[in-house]
Amino acid sequence: MSIHWIHPDAPPEAFPDAELALRDPDGLLAVGGDLDPRRLLAAYRRGIFPWYSAGQPILWWSPDPRAVLDPKRLKVSRSLRKRLRRGEYRVTLDQAFPEVIAACATPAPGRESTWITAEMSRAYRRLHAMGHAHSAECWQADVLAGGLYGVAIGRIFFGESMFSRRTDASKVAFATLVEQLRAWGYVAVDCQVSSPHLSSLGAAPMPRHDFLMLLERWCAVPGVVARWSLELGARESAPAFAEQQ
């Protein structure tokens, strides 16, 4: 099995079947192309996402299994539940997208390098301007304490990256966003690759074939909101969260 080369002039949908991705490295499917918004949206609908470092060509991935969170199965630990109820953080949506993606791209302890290149940042800022990419911001007073961003297509939210500058700030942003997505009728949050952090919040492995079937059905269903704003505050929505045992 070989890696597919995508010419920059190829049509946006010119991706091979995601099931042809390599097993080692897990999920590597194609190389090349560009980060035009049409190509990015076509990739996400097919269960494919870009992930590469500076100096590399664009690499496209579709790992198997996929880490996916059902919004109805969000897990919130007792300590995080207490933090949500105290209301020490304030969560907003789409109020500081450029700042969030810049913070996600900034090296931090334990993350000395970043895959969010300047080219990637520009591409997702274009998607945000078009209404496809969104951010959740967690504020402590007027200071941006944490957040995340991703892409929404139909009733699927594709998470891309998160950051935290204060204790549990990214978890507060994530949990509040997921509860809002549940209220809006979203059926899945794509977390891409499993990690202990995501597993603790309820993300579970899903076979790639099942994930692709999920996308085929739900990416075609229109979203329920045109302009994202938080309708459920963290403190008010906390009792609806499923508690982690």
C-alpha positions as CSV (number, residue, x, y, z in Angstrom):
1,M,0.0,0.0,0.0
2,S,1.4,3.4,-1.0
3,I,0.8,7.0,0.0
4,H,-1.3,9.0,-2.4
5,W,0.1,12.2,-3.9
6,I,-2.3,15.1,-4.2
7,H,-1.4,17.7,-6.8
8,P,-2.2,21.3,-5.7
9,D,-4.3,21.8,-8.8
10,A,-6.4,18.6,-8.2
11,P,-10.1,19.1,-7.4
12,P,-10.8,19.7,-3.6
13,E,-12.4,16.3,-3.3
14,A,-9.5,14.4,-4.8
15,F,-8.7,12.2,-1.8
16,P,-8.3,8.5,-1.8
17,D,-10.6,6.3,0.3
18,A,-9.7,6.8,3.9
19,E,-9.7,3.0,4.4
20,L,-6.5,2.9,2.3
21,A,-4.5,4.7,5.0
22,L,-1.4,3.1,6.2
23,R,-1.2,1.1,9.4
24,D,2.3,2.3,10.1
25,P,2.3,5.2,10.7
26,D,-1.3,4.8,11.7
27,G,-3.6,6.7,9.4
28,L,-1.2,8.4,7.0
29,L,-3.1,8.6,3.8
30,A,-1.9,11.3,1.4
31,V,0.7,14.0,0.8
32,G,0.5,17.3,-0.9
33,G,-2.4,19.5,-2.1
34,D,-3.1,22.7,-0.3
35,L,-5.1,24.1,2.6
36,D,-7.8,25.8,0.5
37,P,-11.0,25.9,2.5
38,R,-12.8,23.7,0.0
39,R,-10.2,21.0,0.3
40,L,-10.2,21.1,4.1
41,L,-14.0,20.8,4.2
42,A,-13.9,17.9,1.7
43,A,-11.2,16.2,3.8
44,Y,-13.2,16.5,7.0
45,R,-16.3,15.1,5.4
46,R,-14.3,12.0,4.4
47,G,-12.7,11.5,7.9
48,I,-9.4,13.0,6.9
49,F,-7.4,15.9,8.5
50,P,-4.1,17.6,7.9
51,W,-1.2,17.2,10.4
52,Y,2.4,18.0,9.7
53,S,5.3,20.0,11.0
54,A,7.1,23.1,9.6
55,G,9.4,22.0,6.7
56,Q,7.2,19.0,5.8
57,P,4.8,18.8,2.9
58,I,1.1,18.7,3.9
59,L,0.3,15.3,5.4
60,W,-3.3,14.0,5.5
61,W,-4.4,11.4,8.1
62,S,-7.3,9.1,8.9
63,P,-6.3,6.9,11.9
64,D,-8.0,3.7,12.9
65,P,-9.6,3.6,15.4
66,R,-10.8,7.2,15.8
67,A,-11.3,8.9,19.2
68,V,-14.9,10.1,19.3
69,L,-17.1,11.6,22.0
70,D,-20.8,11.2,22.1
71,P,-22.0,14.6,23.7
72,K,-24.5,12.6,25.8
73,R,-21.6,10.6,27.3
74,L,-19.4,13.5,28.5
75,K,-17.7,12.7,31.7
76,V,-17.0,15.3,34.3
77,S,-14.9,14.6,37.4
78,R,-16.1,15.7,40.8
79,S,-13.4,18.3,41.0
80,L,-14.2,19.7,37.6
81,R,-17.9,19.7,38.5
82,K,-17.1,21.8,41.6
83,R,-15.1,24.2,39.5
84,L,-17.9,24.6,37.1
85,R,-20.4,25.3,39.9
86,R,-18.1,27.9,41.5
87,G,-18.2,30.0,38.3
88,E,-14.6,31.1,38.6
89,Y,-14.3,30.9,34.8
90,R,-16.5,32.4,32.1
91,V,-16.9,30.6,28.8
92,T,-17.7,32.3,25.4
93,L,-17.9,31.0,21.8
94,D,-16.3,32.7,18.8
95,Q,-15.2,35.7,20.7
96,A,-11.4,35.3,20.3
97,F,-10.7,32.8,17.5
98,P,-7.4,34.3,16.4
99,E,-6.2,34.5,20.0
100,V,-7.2,30.9,20.7
101,I,-5.4,29.4,17.6
102,A,-2.3,31.5,18.4
103,A,-2.3,30.2,22.0
104,C,-2.7,26.6,20.7
105,A,0.3,27.2,18.4
106,T,2.5,28.6,21.1
107,P,5.1,26.1,22.6
108,A,4.5,25.2,26.3
109,P,6.1,23.0,28.9
110,G,5.8,19.4,27.6
111,R,4.9,20.8,24.1
112,E,8.1,22.4,22.9
113,S,7.1,22.2,19.2
114,T,3.9,22.8,17.4
115,W,2.2,21.4,14.3
116,I,0.1,24.5,13.9
117,T,2.2,26.3,11.3
118,A,1.6,29.8,10.1
119,E,0.0,28.2,7.0
120,M,-2.3,26.1,9.1
121,S,-3.3,29.1,11.3
122,R,-4.1,31.2,8.2
123,A,-6.2,28.4,6.8
124,Y,-8.3,27.9,9.9
125,R,-8.8,31.6,10.3
126,R,-10.2,31.6,6.8
127,L,-12.6,28.8,7.7
128,H,-13.6,30.8,10.8
129,A,-14.4,33.9,8.6
130,M,-16.5,31.6,6.5
131,G,-18.4,30.3,9.5
132,H,-17.0,26.8,9.5
133,A,-14.4,26.9,12.2
134,H,-15.2,27.9,15.8
135,S,-13.6,28.5,19.1
136,A,-14.5,28.2,22.8
137,E,-12.8,30.6,25.1
138,C,-12.4,30.3,28.9
139,W,-11.8,33.6,30.7
140,Q,-10.7,34.3,34.2
141,A,-11.8,37.9,34.7
142,D,-10.7,39.4,31.4
143,V,-7.7,37.1,30.9
144,L,-7.9,34.3,28.3
145,A,-7.1,31.3,30.5
146,G,-7.8,28.4,28.0
147,G,-9.8,27.3,25.1
148,L,-10.1,25.2,22.0
149,Y,-11.0,25.4,18.3
150,G,-12.4,23.1,15.6
151,V,-14.5,22.7,12.6
152,A,-18.3,22.1,12.5
153,I,-19.9,20.3,9.5
154,G,-23.6,19.3,9.8
155,R,-24.0,17.8,13.2
156,I,-20.4,16.8,13.7
157,F,-17.8,18.9,15.5
158,F,-14.2,18.1,14.6
159,G,-11.9,19.2,17.4
160,E,-8.4,20.4,16.5
161,S,-6.5,21.7,19.4
162,M,-6.8,23.1,22.9
163,F,-4.7,25.0,25.4
164,S,-4.7,25.9,29.1
165,R,-3.0,28.7,31.1
166,R,-4.9,28.1,34.3
167,T,-5.9,24.9,36.1
168,D,-8.7,23.1,34.3
169,A,-9.3,26.0,31.9
170,S,-9.3,23.9,28.8
171,K,-11.5,21.3,30.5
172,V,-14.0,23.9,31.4
173,A,-14.1,25.2,27.9
174,F,-14.4,21.7,26.4
175,A,-17.1,20.5,28.8
176,T,-19.2,23.7,28.4
177,L,-18.9,23.5,24.6
178,V,-19.9,19.8,24.5
179,E,-23.0,20.5,26.6
180,Q,-23.9,23.3,24.2
181,L,-23.4,21.0,21.2
182,R,-25.6,18.4,22.8
183,A,-28.3,21.0,23.3
184,W,-28.0,21.9,19.6
185,G,-28.4,18.3,18.5
186,Y,-24.8,17.5,17.6
187,V,-24.2,13.7,17.6
188,A,-20.4,13.5,17.8
189,V,-17.2,15.3,18.7
190,D,-14.2,14.0,16.7
191,C,-11.1,14.0,19.0
192,Q,-8.9,12.4,16.3
193,V,-6.5,10.4,18.4
194,S,-7.0,8.9,21.9
195,S,-5.2,10.3,24.9
196,P,-5.6,9.8,28.6
197,H,-6.9,13.4,28.9
198,L,-9.6,12.9,26.2
199,S,-10.5,9.5,27.5
200,S,-11.1,11.0,31.0
201,L,-13.7,13.3,29.4
202,G,-15.5,10.4,27.7
203,A,-13.9,10.1,24.3
204,A,-13.8,6.4,23.2
205,P,-12.2,4.6,20.3
206,M,-14.5,4.0,17.2
207,P,-13.5,1.8,14.3
208,R,-12.7,4.0,11.3
209,H,-15.4,2.3,9.2
210,D,-18.1,3.2,11.7
211,F,-16.8,6.7,11.9
212,L,-17.0,7.2,8.2
213,M,-20.6,5.9,8.2
214,L,-21.3,8.4,11.0
215,L,-19.9,11.2,8.8
216,E,-21.8,10.1,5.8
217,R,-25.1,10.4,7.6
218,W,-24.6,13.4,9.9
219,C,-22.4,15.8,7.9
220,A,-25.2,16.1,5.4
221,V,-27.7,17.2,8.1
222,P,-27.8,21.0,8.4
223,G,-26.5,22.6,11.6
224,V,-29.0,24.2,13.9
225,V,-27.3,27.6,14.4
226,A,-25.8,30.1,12.0
227,R,-24.0,32.2,14.5
228,W,-22.5,30.5,17.5
229,S,-23.1,32.0,21.0
230,L,-23.3,30.3,24.3
231,E,-26.9,29.6,25.4
232,L,-26.0,27.5,28.4
233,G,-23.7,29.0,31.0
234,A,-21.2,26.7,32.7
235,R,-22.8,27.0,36.1
236,E,-26.4,26.5,34.7
237,S,-25.4,23.5,32.5
238,A,-23.2,21.7,35.1
239,P,-26.0,19.6,36.6
240,A,-26.7,18.1,33.1
241,F,-23.2,16.7,32.9
242,A,-22.6,13.0,33.4
243,E,-20.3,12.4,36.3
244,Q,-17.2,10.4,36.0
245,Q,-17.1,7.5,38.5
